[in-house]
Amino acid sequence: MTDVTDLVSCQEAAKSLIAQFGRIDVLVNNAGLMPLSSVDSLKVDEWQQMVDVNISGVLNATAAVLPQMIAQHSGHIFNMSSIAGRKVFTGLSVYCATKAAVTAFSDGLRMEIGPKHNIRVTCIQPGAVKSELYDHITDADYRKQMDDLAASMTFLEGEDIADSILFALKSPARMDVAELFVLPTEQGW
């Protein structure tokens, strides 16, 4: 298991993959935390953990695989952001900030390494997805809001996100799918 908050752990994982397969073609930066709470509740430890996983994790994993992708002059990096990287919601201020950082980094990374090293970068920005993200919510009121939201619409499934990744992977070499918003049909926001 790799700890994305630790660069050395990410580098060791990349070395292991290269030893086993000889190359790295795809990176999916999907580690993330979303412990909702109002800013004035000052859950600073949760904020720091979100920054460490949601931002530093993306940077560490990318830094670990990028030398191999540059050497092979190919690869595809997928960064999981969120609709919360484009829209701010109460209770998600810090989460939104981390996902906005992922979105910005993805766009800059795409511009810097795409043409130069033939590496594609896609930022996936899902809406509501059925996942373990909600298990990290320690604030009872926000947990209830998320449970109510889940009861009000059909959330996306993990395979919906996987299908989005496959769409971008299968796109022709002349096409770069820079961003994908993937939302439940019933999600109007």
N, C-alpha and C positions, 0 to 999 in steps of 0.2 A: 504494500500500500504506500502511496506517495503522499507526503505532506506538502501541499502546494504553497504553504506559507514559508517553506524552507527551500531556498534555491539549491542547496546541495542535494536534498532529497529528489528534487525535480531533475537535476543533472544525472544522478545515479539511475533514475528511471529511464531517461533518454539513452544512456549508455547501455543499459540492459536491453532495450528495444533494438538498438543498432547491432548489438552482439547477436541477438536472436534472429533478426530479419534483414540486417544489412542496410536498412534505410528507414526513414520516417516520412510517410506520405501525408498523414493527416494528424492534426492536433485539434481536439475539441476541448476548449476551456469551459468546463461546465460546473466546476465547484462553486458553490455560492451559499450564502446565509441570508435570511430575511427575518430577524427578530423585531417585529413591529413594536413601536412605542412612540409616545409623544416626546419631542425633544426635551420638554421641561421635566420629564421623569428622570433625566440625566443618567441613563443606563450606558455610561461611558465605556464600560468593559464590552458591552455588546457592540457599540459603535466601532471600537478598535478591532474586534474580531471580524466584523463585516469588512472593514478596510483591508485587514490582513488577508482574508480569504478572497473577497470579491475583486480587489484591485491587485494587491501584491501577488496573489495566486496566479492571475492571468499573466502578469509580467514575468514571474519566475518560470512558469511552464513554457512560455514563449521563448524566453532566453535560453532555456535548456535545449529546445529542439531546433532553434533557428540556425545554429552553425551547421547542422547536418542538412537541413533543407537548402541552405545557401550552397553547400558543397555539391549537392546533387542537382542544383538549379531547378528545383521543383518542390511543390508541397501546397497544402491548403490548410490554413488556420481558421478555425471557427471559434468565435468568442460569443458566449451567451450573455447578452445584456438583458434588457427587459423593456417593456413599454414604459416602465418606471424610469428608464434612462432618458426618456423624452418628455414625460409628463410627471409632475410632482403630485403626490397624494399625501394627505395628512397621515401621520403615523409612520410614514416611509421616508422621511426627509433624508436620513443618512443612507438608507438603502438606495434611494433615487440618486443621491450624489455618487455612490459607488458605481451604479450602472451607467450614469452619464459619463463617468471616467472611462469605463470599458468601451462605450460607444465612441468616444473621442479617440481613444488609443487605437481602436480598430481601424478607424478611417485614416489616421496618420500612418499606421503600420502598412495598410494597403497601399497608400501613396508612395511610401518609402521603399518597400521591398517588392512590390508587384512588378513594375517595369524592370527594375534593376536585377532581380533574382528569379523571376518567373514563379513567384509564390503568391497564391491568391489568398485573400482574407475576406471572410464573410462574418458579419455581425448579425446574429439572430436575436430578434427582440420580441419574445413571446408576451402574450397577455397571460390570462389565468390558466395555469397548468396544474393538473393533479400531481403533486409531488410531496416530498418530505419537508419542503421549505416551511410549511406552516407549523411543523412540530417544534420549531425554534422560537415561536412567539410566546414570551413569558407574561405579557400583559393580557389579563383576562378579557378586558373589553375589546381589544383588537383581535384577540383569538376568536371571540364570539362573532365579530364582524366578518372575519374570514370564513367561519363556518356558515354564517348566513349567506354570504356570497356564493359559496359552494352549493348551497341548497337552491339558489335562485337561477343557476345556469349550469350548463354542461361544460365543465372545464376540458381543456385539451388534454390529451394523453401523451406520454413520453414518445410513443411511436409517431405522433404527429410532428413532433420536433425532429425526430430521426428522419422522417420523410422530407422535411425542409432541408436538412443537411444533405441528403441524397440528391435532391433537386439541384442544389448548388454544385455538388461534386460532379454530377453528370453533365453540367453545362459545358458547351464547347470551349475550347481553349481561348477563343476570341472574346469570350463573354466572362465578365467578372460580376458575380452577384454580391454586391457590396453590403447590402442590408436586406433583411427580410423581417417584416412585421407579421407575426403569426398569432391571430386572435381567435378565440371562440366566436362563432357566429352570433351568439347572443350578447357578446360584450360590446356595448355601445360607446364605451369611453376608451 
